[in-house]
Amino acid sequence: MLIDTYGRVATDLRVSLTDRCNLRCTYCMPEEGLQWLAKPDLLTDDEIVRLIGIAVTSLGIEEVRFTGGEPLLRPGLTGIVERVAALEPRPQMSLTTNGIGLRRTAPALKAAGLDRVNVSLDTLRPDVFKTLTRRDRHKDVLEGLEAAREAGLTPVKVNSVLMPGLNDDEAPDLLAWAVEHDYELRFIEQMPLDAQHGWKREGMVTAGDILASLRTRFELTAEGSEERGSAPAERWLVDGGPHRVGVIASVTRPFCSACDRTRLTADGQVRTCLFATEETDLRAALRSDAPDEEIARVWRLAMWGKKAGAGLDDPTFVQPDRPMSAIGG
């Protein structure tokens, strides 16, 4: 069990498979990209599967989410999914992606055992997409979403970040589109995880802004805390249901008290929080031939020291040195 001093138990593991990405989203990294991790620093496929196996069989992990960077850029992804699906007990498996490679890979990922996907899409307008991501790949993402739905990687969830002056007027249109295509839309407040450290709280589109915009066109009925559980998104029924929309208000409505996540970076570091400034090295233990029991002990110790909250409301908050692309979403 991965328990901390506040009584929270981590059952959800986020695994970053690579720090690389084929987009250059303005809220994530600079246009020229970043200094990527050297290949020897990355966990191998065998090391990733071993750590997930320890987490599932010895530490109580029930759900595994593969992230990046862009996880579809990981050459061994399908094999990793297949091997994790063979674990007992079998964890639920999902993947967070920008969707560009899904048209090609969705059927194979479903056959390997992946349960569902989360796809990032911030706009319905190709020109705005190109401005936000610095790439002309909007059509590829839409085709990837369709391929995921057709492959049965459902519910297909769409994650959207609204940026002032770019797409902050699109909330109702995005929701109407998601309802039409049977996707579950989730808006995410922009978080201070950009490599340029350009995030400013006062310029952020808040959960309140998003909900006010949605209510100009839709009737929203809150699901309530029992339905939400430890999920990061607050959810509302749209026009009485069955479709839902979620808002992840990491900044204005922190949900740290119910957090059930532990994170593994692409280079084998345990992070107790997206906003943590400290990491615990599991790669060194792996490569020094430590037994599974010792690795599990180190992981438990890391999570025992998890802080009460991310501290975004603290005026002394220090943004993590690693950008989002290096630690996963």
N, C-alpha and C positions, 0 to 999 in steps of 0.2 A: 504494500500500500504506500502511496505517495501522499503523505499528510503533512500539513504545515502547522505552525504554532497557533494559528487561528482556527484550526479545526477543519479547514478546507481539504478535500481529497481530490487529487488529480486523476481523472479517468480518461482524459482526452489528450492525445499526443499529436502535436504538430511537427512534422518532419520536413525540413527544408532540404531538397535534393540538389539544388544548385543555386548559386548566387547570380547566374547569368539570366538575361532576359532579352527578348527580341523586340521589345518596345522601350521607349524612353519617356515614360509618363512624367509630367512636370512635377507631380507631387511625390515622386519616388527617387528619381536620379537625374543627374545633369545630361544634357544632350550628347556629350561625348562618351557617356558611359562611366564605368567605375574601374578601379583596379581589381580585376577578378581574382578569385582565389586560385593559387597554383594547383595543378592536378594532384600532386602528392599530398596536399593539405586536405583535399576532399575525402570524405568517407567513401570506401569502395562499396559496391553492391552488397557484398558479403557482410561488411561491417554494419551497414544500415539494417539489413535483415536480422543480424544478431542482436543489435540494440533494441529493435522493435520486439523481437522475441522475448528478450529479458523484460521489457516493459509490460508485455501482454501476459506472460506466464508467471512472472514473479512480483510485479508491481501494481497489478490491478487495472491496467489500461484496457479500455473497452472500445475506444474509437481512435482511428489513426487518420489524420488529414495530411496528405502530401502537398507541399507548397514549394515555392522557390524563393527568389527569382521566378522563372517560368519552368515548372516541373516537366512539361512536355519536351524540354530540351535535354533531359537526362536520357542518354542512350539506353540504359538498362531498365527504364521505368516499368515496362510491361512485365518483365521478369521479376522485379521487386514486388509488384502487386500480386503476382501469382504465388510467390513464396510466402508472402504475408497472409494471403487467403488460406494457406494450408496450415496455419498455426492453430493450435487448440488451447484455449477457446479462440474461435475466429473473431477478430475485431471487425467492427464496421469500418469501411474504408471510403474516403472521399478525397477529392482533389480540387485545389484552387488553381485556376488557370486563366490566362488571358484569352483563351479560346482559339487562338490562331491555328494551332495544330490539331484541333479536335476532329475536324472533318475526316482526317486521315487515320486518327488513332482511336476514336471512340469505340468502334466495334471490338477491337483487340483488347482494349482496357476492360470493357464489360465482360468479355470472355475470360479474362484473367482473374476477375473477381471484384473489380471496382464497383462500388454501390451507386455513387452519385458524384456530381460535379458542382462546383461553384465557379461561375464565369464572371470575370470583371468586364463591365461595359458601362461607360459613363454617359454616353450620348447616343441618340438616334441619328445624328447629323454627321455624315462623313467628313465634312470640312472641320467640324469641331473636334471630331475624333483625331484627325490629323494634327490639329493644333495641340491637343492634350497629350498625345502619345508620340508625336514627332514621326509617325509612320502612317502610310496610307493603306491600312489593313482592315478597315471597318467591315467590308464585305466578307472577309475571311472569318471574322468573329461571329457574324450572323449565321454563316454556314456551319460553323463549329457548334453553335448552340442547337441548330436543327439536328445535326448529326448526333449530338449527345442525347437529345430527346428521343430520336428514332432508335438509338441503341439501347434505350431503357435505363440510362444513367439518371434516374429521377428520384426525387424531385429535382429538376434543374433550377438552381438558384443563381440569380444575377445580382452581382454586387455593383453598386454605383456610388461614386463620390461626386458631389456637386461642388463646383468651383465658382466663386464670384466672377461675374462678367463673362463667363464662358458657357456654362450649361446650367446655371442656377434656376433657369426658367423651365427646365425640362421635366421636373418631377411628375406632373400629371400625365404628360405624354408618355414617359417611360412606364408608368404604371398601367396606362391603357394598353400599351403594346405588350407588356408582360402578361396581363390578363388574357389578351387575345391569343397569345402563343402558349399559354399554360406554363409560364415560368413564374417562380416565386422571387419577387423583387425585394432587395434589401438595400437601403441607403446607409452609407457609412460616413460618419463625420470625418473630415480630413484630420489625420493625426500627425503629430510632430515626428515623422520618421523619414523626412526627405534628406537626401545627402547634402543638399545646399544649405540646410538649416534656414530655409526661407519661410517656414510656417509662422503665421501670426494668428493668435486666438481671435483677435478682434475682427479679422477679415473672414472668418470661417462661416460657412453655411451650417447652421445648427439644426438639431433635431426639431426644435420648435418651428424654425423657418420651413423645414421640409413638410411637416405635418400641416402647417397653415396653408401651404401651397396645394397639397393633395386635397384638402377639404374644400377647395374651390370647385372641385369636380366630383368628388367621391364622398360617400358616407363611410366613416371609419369607426369600427367598434373594437375597443381594446379587448384582447384575449385574457389578460390578467396574469398575475405572477405564477399561478399554479401551472398554466399551460407553458409558460416560459421556462421554468426550471432554472438551470444554470446556463441556458443559451444566451449569447451576447445580445441578440436582437429582441427588442420589444416588438410585438406583432399586433396587427389590427386586421380584422375581417373587412374586406372591401365590399361595400354595398350589401352587407348581410352574409357574404360568403358565397361559395366556398373558397374563393381566392383570398390570399393574405398578402400583406405587405409588412416588411420589417424595417426598423431603424436601429442601427447600432450607434448609440450615442456615447462613444468612448470618452469624449471630452466633457460634455455637459451633463451627462447622467451616468457616471461611472458605475460599473457592475462588478467591481473587484471582490466584493464580499461573497459573491457566488461563483467565483472563477474556479473552473475545474480543469485547467489546462497546464501542460508542461510542454516545453519546446526544445527541439533538437536542431541545431544549425547544421549547414552542409559540411562544416569542418569538425563536427562532433562535439559541440559545446552545448551543455544544458543551460537554457534560459528559463527562469521562473516567470518572466513577464516580457511582453514586447518592449517595454520601456526600461527593462533592467539595465544597469550599468556594469553588472558583474556576471561572469559566466563560470561554469564548472566544466573542466576538460574531461570528457569520456574517451576521446580518441587516444590520448596518451595511455590510459589504462588498457584499452583494447590492444594497442600495439606493443605493450609490455607483457602481453600474455596473461593479464589478470583474469581470474576465473569469473564466471557470471555472477557469483555471489558477491564478489568484491565490487564489481561494477554496479550492481543493484544497491549496495550499501552507499557508494558515493552518490548515486542518484537520489536516494532517500535523504541523505544529508543536505544535498543542494536544495531540495524542495522544502525541507524543514525550515530553512532560513528565508523562505519567501516573505516579502514585505506585505504589509496590510493592503496597500493600494499602489497604483501607478504614480500618484502624486502630481497629476496634471493640474490640479487646482492649487498647488503650492507655488508661490511666487519664486521660490528658489529651484524649481524643477530644472534639471539638466537633461537635455536631449541625448539619447544614446548615440554613441559614435558610429554604430553600424546603421546603414540605411535599411529600409524595409526589405529591399531585394536580397539582403544578406541574411535575414533572420526569419523570413517567412511571415505569412499573414495569419 
